[in-house]
Amino acid sequence: MLGPVILAASRSDKMRKLVSAAPVTKPVVNRFIPGESVDQVVRIVEEMVGKGLELTLDVVGEDITTPEQAAHARDAYLELIERLGELGHGTKAEMSVKLSMFGQSLEGGHELALANVRPVVEAAAAIGTTVTLDAEDHTTLDSMFAIHEELRKDFPQTGCVIQAYLFRTEDDARRLAAAGSRVRLVKGAYKEPAEVAYLDKSEIDKSYVRILKILMEGEGYPMIGSHDPRLIAIGQELARRAGRKLDEYEFQMLYGIRSEEHLRLAAEGHRMRVYTAYGTDWYGYFMRRLAEKPANLLFFVRSMITKN
């Protein structure tokens, strides 16, 4: 029952102020969101690349209410890409974007989001990297997939995210598992009604495995977004059965969670990409991480006194 409560809190201005002001909050947030500025995050990029890891970078912030805010979000990504290009790390760090940040929910939002994300995708391609469109709640997905399809006409390496808890996702996976596609599979972190999503954890896990099998047997490039040791092992086995080489799929995990596992998989020769969020508007991102697995409440508190 905690998950829906935490998600509701993520949309509460009162809770935002309360959590942000709490002395205990900042040290915990810093563990999982390593900076607020592009200067801070590029240092993290250099450190992690030096350890044999790759990254996908997310400038946090989704509460966009004006076209000007959406343009500001676009410009934040363009600044990030420019800095990555200067460092020569373009091939090791891609971008993850939420179209809500680019104005998707505003009037004329589909066209506005496409207009804002296109220059980001173009700039990423210019430094040898790409962009993945994150999945949000189910009401936004048709627009996201349409923008994804449009961008792939000129930038076929553009990726997207699908969510195992949605009933529709097996069909989406079959459509997307084509040559040249890049698809990240996650369990899902938004509050969804029973009419469109599995609510039971075991059903979500079963769906995840079914969908991952579709992706592994397809012609695209699967990205396994999970911290679950069992699903990681299943992913390795499905890749083996599909005859995939180690560079024909990858694992993705969140910054600050199971960091030793990041290094273990990389040492085994797997591509290991760390989803790294940064920025000042961290509250919504932070609360969704709690809602994904309410046991993370305890995990986050414990993280304050451990370095693992």
Backbone torsions as a table, in degrees:
resi	resn	phi	psi	omega
1	MET	NA	-16.7	-176.7
2	LEU	-68.7	-33.3	-176.3
3	GLY	-54.1	-54.9	178.3
4	PRO	-60.0	-35.1	178.8
5	VAL	-64.2	-43.2	-179.8
6	ILE	-66.6	-40.5	178.3
7	LEU	-63.0	-39.4	176.9
8	ALA	-62.8	-39.8	178.6
9	ALA	-64.3	-30.1	-179.4
10	SER	-65.8	-19.5	-179.4
11	ARG	-104.5	7.1	-177.2
12	SER	-98.7	121.2	177.3
13	ASP	-63.6	-36.6	179.4
14	LYS	-62.3	-46.0	179.5
15	MET	-67.3	-36.3	177.6
16	ARG	-57.2	-46.8	-178.7
17	LYS	-66.3	-40.7	-178.6
18	LEU	-64.5	-48.8	-178.8
19	VAL	-66.7	-41.5	-177.6
20	SER	-64.4	-32.9	-176.9
21	ALA	-84.3	-14.9	-176.1
22	ALA	-67.3	131.3	-178.9
23	PRO	-58.6	-30.4	-176.7
24	VAL	-74.0	-17.5	-169.9
25	THR	-71.3	-50.3	-169.0
26	LYS	-59.0	-45.3	179.0
27	PRO	-60.8	-34.0	179.1
28	VAL	-71.4	-46.3	179.9
29	VAL	-59.3	-40.1	-178.9
30	ASN	-61.3	-27.1	179.1
31	ARG	-68.1	-31.8	-173.0
32	PHE	-111.7	-16.4	175.0
33	ILE	-127.5	98.6	-163.0
34	PRO	-78.4	6.9	178.6
35	GLY	178.6	165.3	177.4
36	GLU	-109.4	-15.5	-175.8
37	SER	-119.8	162.3	177.7
38	VAL	-66.4	-31.6	177.2
39	ASP	-61.6	-41.4	179.7
40	GLN	-67.5	-41.2	-173.8
41	VAL	-74.8	-31.1	179.5
42	VAL	-67.9	-28.3	174.2
43	ARG	-65.8	-38.1	176.8
44	ILE	-65.1	-40.6	178.9
45	VAL	-58.7	-48.6	-179.2
46	GLU	-61.4	-41.3	-179.5
47	GLU	-64.0	-45.0	-175.1
48	MET	-75.0	-37.4	175.0
49	VAL	-60.5	-37.3	177.9
50	GLY	-64.1	-19.6	178.6
51	LYS	-94.6	5.1	179.6
52	GLY	86.8	14.9	-179.5
53	LEU	-101.8	159.6	171.8
54	GLU	-115.5	168.5	-174.9
55	LEU	-136.3	156.5	162.1
56	THR	-127.6	127.4	-167.8
57	LEU	-107.8	133.4	-176.5
58	ASP	-124.5	118.5	172.1
59	VAL	-83.2	109.0	-169.9
60	VAL	-72.4	150.8	177.4
61	GLY	136.1	117.5	-176.6
62	GLU	-127.2	-10.5	-175.5
63	ASP	-84.1	69.9	-178.0
64	ILE	-92.0	123.9	-177.8
65	THR	-120.2	-6.4	-179.8
66	THR	-139.3	154.1	175.2
67	PRO	-59.6	-30.6	179.7
68	GLU	-65.9	-39.3	176.6
69	GLN	-65.2	-38.7	178.4
70	ALA	-63.7	-40.8	177.7
71	ALA	-65.1	-35.8	177.3
72	HIS	-64.1	-40.3	177.4
73	ALA	-63.0	-44.1	176.2
74	ARG	-56.1	-46.4	-176.6
75	ASP	-66.9	-30.9	177.4
76	ALA	-64.6	-39.6	176.9
77	TYR	-69.0	-38.5	179.1
78	LEU	-64.0	-37.8	176.1
79	GLU	-63.8	-43.5	178.6
80	LEU	-59.4	-46.5	-178.0
81	ILE	-64.1	-40.1	177.7
82	GLU	-59.7	-43.2	-179.8
83	ARG	-66.7	-40.6	178.0
84	LEU	-62.7	-39.6	178.0
85	GLY	-62.9	-40.0	178.3
86	GLU	-62.8	-34.8	-179.2
87	LEU	-81.0	-14.7	-177.8
88	GLY	77.5	21.5	-178.2
89	HIS	-105.0	17.9	-177.0
90	GLY	-56.8	-37.3	-176.6
91	THR	-76.5	-13.9	-177.9
92	LYS	-100.8	-12.9	-176.5
93	ALA	-132.7	121.6	173.2
94	GLU	-105.7	180.0	179.1
95	MET	-114.5	144.3	168.5
96	SER	-113.4	133.0	-178.2
97	VAL	-130.5	142.7	171.1
98	LYS	-102.4	124.1	-175.8
99	LEU	-66.2	-19.4	173.7
100	SER	-60.1	-32.6	178.2
101	MET	-68.0	-24.2	-176.4
102	PHE	-99.6	14.6	171.6
103	GLY	97.9	15.2	-174.8
104	GLN	-57.5	-32.6	-175.9
105	SER	-89.4	-2.7	-179.9
106	LEU	-82.5	172.0	175.4
107	GLU	-61.2	130.7	-174.2
108	GLY	67.5	27.9	-169.4
109	GLY	-65.2	-34.2	-179.5
110	HIS	-61.4	-49.5	-179.5
111	GLU	-67.5	-37.4	179.4
112	LEU	-65.2	-44.6	-180.0
113	ALA	-63.5	-42.0	178.2
114	LEU	-62.9	-42.8	179.9
115	ALA	-64.4	-35.0	-179.2
116	ASN	-79.3	-35.4	-176.2
117	VAL	-80.7	-26.7	-177.1
118	ARG	-57.6	-48.1	179.2
119	PRO	-63.9	-26.9	176.2
120	VAL	-68.1	-43.8	178.4
121	VAL	-65.0	-40.7	178.2
122	GLU	-62.4	-45.2	-179.2
123	ALA	-65.6	-38.8	177.8
124	ALA	-62.2	-44.4	179.4
125	ALA	-61.4	-35.0	-177.5
126	ALA	-66.1	-24.6	178.2
127	ILE	-104.7	12.2	172.8
128	GLY	87.7	19.9	179.3
129	THR	-130.4	-165.0	-173.0
130	THR	-148.6	-176.1	-177.3
131	VAL	-129.7	141.1	172.2
132	THR	-114.6	130.5	177.8
133	LEU	-85.4	115.5	179.1
134	ASP	-70.1	148.9	174.4
135	ALA	-86.9	140.6	174.9
136	GLU	-118.8	-152.1	-175.6
137	ASP	-67.9	163.1	-166.6
138	HIS	-62.2	-23.5	-178.1
139	THR	-71.4	-15.7	-177.0
140	THR	-97.7	-7.7	-165.7
141	LEU	-72.7	-37.8	179.3
142	ASP	-59.7	-41.0	177.1
143	SER	-65.1	-44.7	-179.8
144	MET	-60.6	-46.8	-178.6
145	PHE	-64.9	-35.6	177.8
146	ALA	-66.3	-40.6	176.9
147	ILE	-66.2	-40.8	177.0
148	HIS	-58.0	-47.0	179.9
149	GLU	-62.4	-41.0	179.9
150	GLU	-65.3	-44.0	-179.5
151	LEU	-65.3	-35.1	-177.1
152	ARG	-68.1	-16.5	177.0
153	LYS	-61.4	-37.8	179.9
154	ASP	-104.9	-25.0	-177.3
155	PHE	-132.8	78.3	-171.8
156	PRO	-64.2	-14.6	-180.0
157	GLN	-80.9	-4.7	179.6
158	THR	-60.2	128.8	-176.9
159	GLY	-100.1	171.8	174.3
160	CYS	-146.9	169.1	-177.2
161	VAL	-117.6	139.5	172.8
162	ILE	-124.6	154.8	-170.1
163	GLN	-120.4	124.3	-172.3
164	ALA	-66.8	-23.2	-175.9
165	TYR	-79.2	-8.2	179.4
166	LEU	-88.9	137.5	179.7
167	PHE	-60.3	-34.0	-174.0
168	ARG	-71.6	-15.4	-163.1
169	THR	-69.9	-30.8	177.0
170	GLU	-60.1	-42.4	177.5
171	ASP	-65.7	-41.2	177.5
172	ASP	-60.8	-40.7	-179.1
173	ALA	-63.3	-41.9	179.1
174	ARG	-61.9	-39.4	-179.9
175	ARG	-69.8	-36.5	-173.5
176	LEU	-87.5	-16.5	-174.7
177	ALA	-79.7	51.5	-177.8
178	ALA	-108.8	166.1	-178.0
179	ALA	-55.7	132.8	176.4
180	GLY	88.2	-10.9	-177.8
181	SER	-78.7	153.5	175.1
182	ARG	-127.5	118.0	-172.6
183	VAL	-131.2	122.4	173.6
184	ARG	-95.1	128.0	177.5
185	LEU	-104.2	124.3	175.7
186	VAL	-126.4	169.6	177.9
187	LYS	-75.4	-41.0	-178.0
188	GLY	118.5	142.1	-172.1
189	ALA	-135.8	15.4	179.5
190	TYR	-109.5	151.7	177.3
191	LYS	-73.2	116.6	-177.2
192	GLU	-123.9	148.4	179.4
193	PRO	-74.2	157.6	-179.2
194	ALA	-62.2	-20.1	-179.7
195	GLU	-70.3	-20.1	-175.3
196	VAL	-123.3	-9.9	-171.0
197	ALA	-143.5	149.9	168.3
198	TYR	-70.8	137.9	179.1
199	LEU	-109.1	-17.9	-179.0
200	ASP	-87.6	132.5	-176.0
201	LYS	-57.7	-42.1	-177.8
202	SER	-66.1	-35.4	177.6
203	GLU	-68.8	-37.0	177.3
204	ILE	-64.6	-42.6	178.8
205	ASP	-62.8	-42.3	178.3
206	LYS	-62.9	-41.5	177.7
207	SER	-62.6	-41.5	179.5
208	TYR	-57.1	-45.8	-178.2
209	VAL	-66.1	-42.6	178.9
210	ARG	-59.6	-45.0	-177.3
211	ILE	-69.7	-39.7	178.6
212	LEU	-63.2	-36.3	176.5
213	LYS	-62.2	-42.3	177.4
214	ILE	-59.1	-46.0	-178.1
215	LEU	-66.2	-42.7	-178.9
216	MET	-66.1	-34.7	180.0
217	GLU	-83.8	-7.4	178.7
218	GLY	-84.1	-167.3	-176.1
219	GLU	-106.5	1.3	-178.9
220	GLY	-90.2	-164.4	-176.7
221	TYR	-115.8	103.7	-178.7
222	PRO	-78.7	142.6	175.0
223	MET	-122.7	114.8	-171.8
224	ILE	-90.2	102.3	-179.1
225	GLY	-94.4	92.5	-178.2
226	SER	-162.5	148.3	170.7
227	HIS	-104.8	-1.7	-174.2
228	ASP	-74.2	115.8	-177.9
229	PRO	-56.4	-36.0	-179.3
230	ARG	-67.5	-42.7	179.9
231	LEU	-69.9	-32.6	175.9
232	ILE	-63.3	-44.9	178.6
233	ALA	-64.0	-40.7	177.5
234	ILE	-63.4	-41.0	177.9
235	GLY	-59.8	-42.6	177.5
236	GLN	-62.2	-41.5	-179.4
237	GLU	-68.8	-40.9	178.2
238	LEU	-64.6	-37.4	177.0
239	ALA	-63.8	-42.5	179.4
240	ARG	-62.2	-45.7	-179.6
241	ARG	-63.5	-33.3	179.9
242	ALA	-81.1	-2.7	179.5
243	GLY	72.9	26.6	-178.3
244	ARG	-84.3	140.4	172.8
245	LYS	-79.8	165.9	-175.3
246	LEU	-63.4	-24.3	179.7
247	ASP	-94.4	12.8	-179.1
248	GLU	-106.5	12.8	172.7
249	TYR	-165.4	171.5	178.2
250	GLU	-150.9	163.5	172.7
251	PHE	-103.5	147.5	175.1
252	GLN	-134.0	134.6	176.8
253	MET	-138.9	162.1	-179.1
254	LEU	-78.3	144.4	173.5
255	TYR	-57.0	134.1	175.5
256	GLY	87.9	-4.4	179.7
257	ILE	-119.0	123.7	179.4
258	ARG	55.5	48.2	-175.9
259	SER	-60.5	-34.1	178.2
260	GLU	-66.2	-32.9	177.1
261	GLU	-67.9	-34.6	174.4
262	HIS	-53.9	-50.8	-175.5
263	LEU	-69.0	-36.3	179.7
264	ARG	-63.1	-47.2	-179.0
265	LEU	-65.0	-40.8	178.1
266	ALA	-62.9	-39.7	-179.8
267	ALA	-66.1	-27.3	177.4
268	GLU	-80.2	-2.3	178.4
269	GLY	98.4	1.6	177.7
270	HIS	-76.7	150.9	168.0
271	ARG	-77.0	121.0	-176.8
272	MET	-123.3	111.8	-177.3
273	ARG	-109.1	131.0	-176.2
274	VAL	-103.8	120.9	178.9
275	TYR	-76.9	112.2	-171.7
276	THR	-120.3	113.0	179.6
277	ALA	-97.9	147.1	174.9
278	TYR	-151.4	163.8	179.8
279	GLY	131.7	173.9	-177.0
280	THR	-85.3	-27.4	-176.1
281	ASP	-93.2	66.4	-171.5
282	TRP	-88.2	-11.8	-167.3
283	TYR	-60.7	-50.2	-177.9
284	GLY	-62.1	-42.5	178.1
285	TYR	-61.1	-46.9	-178.0
286	PHE	-61.1	-44.7	-177.4
287	MET	-68.8	-33.2	177.8
288	ARG	-69.2	-31.5	175.7
289	ARG	-64.0	-35.9	175.7
290	LEU	-68.9	-41.1	-175.8
291	ALA	-69.4	-30.3	178.7
292	GLU	-56.3	-38.8	-178.4
293	LYS	-150.0	95.7	-176.0
294	PRO	-54.2	-23.5	175.2
295	ALA	-61.4	-16.9	176.6
296	ASN	-62.5	-21.6	175.4
297	LEU	-54.7	-47.9	177.7
298	LEU	-69.4	-39.3	-179.9
299	PHE	-59.9	-45.5	-178.4
300	PHE	-64.9	-39.6	179.1
301	VAL	-65.8	-44.7	179.0
302	ARG	-62.3	-32.5	-176.1
303	SER	-62.7	-20.4	-179.4
304	MET	-69.1	-21.6	-176.8
305	ILE	-117.0	11.3	178.6
306	THR	-133.6	155.9	178.7
307	LYS	-106.2	4.1	-176.8
308	ASN	-93.3	NA	NA
